[in-house]
Amino acid sequence: DAMVIQNPRYQVTQFGKPVTLSCSQTLNHNVMYWYQQKSSQAPKLLFHYYDKDFNNEADTPDNFQSRRPNTSFCFLDIRSPGLGDAAMYLCATGTGEREQYFGPGTRLTVT
Amino acid sequence: GENVEQHPSTLSVQEGDSAVIKCTYSDSASNYFPWYKQELGKRPQLIIDIRSNVGEKKDQRIAVTLNKTAKHFSLHITETQPEDSAVYFCAGTGNYKLTFGKGTLLTVNP
């Protein structure tokens, strides 16, 4: 079941200290997505890559960046985490035409 | 962009009863409508989906119906069981992206 892998599963960082979350996939999908999900809310799309093309959502803060060095890996960088960035971060992959496959998520705590 | 409305936000049923969750969407170009189930602390998992050229799809106790004219689609769960308790999200699609509804917390009481 480990088709979309996220590391770490739990991350604690200090206020303002940069943090990087990683996602890898074995599905060879060309689209990779990053979502932020806060308690009792729907996943909120931050950005996605279609192959190497980066697509940022209009309301994604500049504090969030992403890198996709190859088909298999995608990273989420939070440059200066604030208390409001504490959330579950979900990576997903897809072909763009049908379902998305979600990773198990990284629970980020900001102290 | 796409806007998806989902109702109700909470639903409580007795074991064995049916549950229905409804969604409306705004973008007539949306052509794929998945339903995800998310248990507490876990990832969303696809339970059923439907494409816009189909009006209904069924998988055991779960069915989805789509009315393209009215731009709404519904999830039907029959013979509910306690393990069906979870948050359910509908979604619309466009430009390779999913737009989620706000979710329905389904509680199945034994």
Interface residues (C-beta under 8 A of the other chain):
Chain A: V31 Y33 S40 Q41 A42 P43 L45 H48 Y50 L90 G94 G96 E97 R98 E99 Q100 F102 G103 P104 G105
Chain B: Y32 P34 K42 R43 P44 Q45 L46 D49 F89 Y96 K97 L98 F100 G101 K102 G103
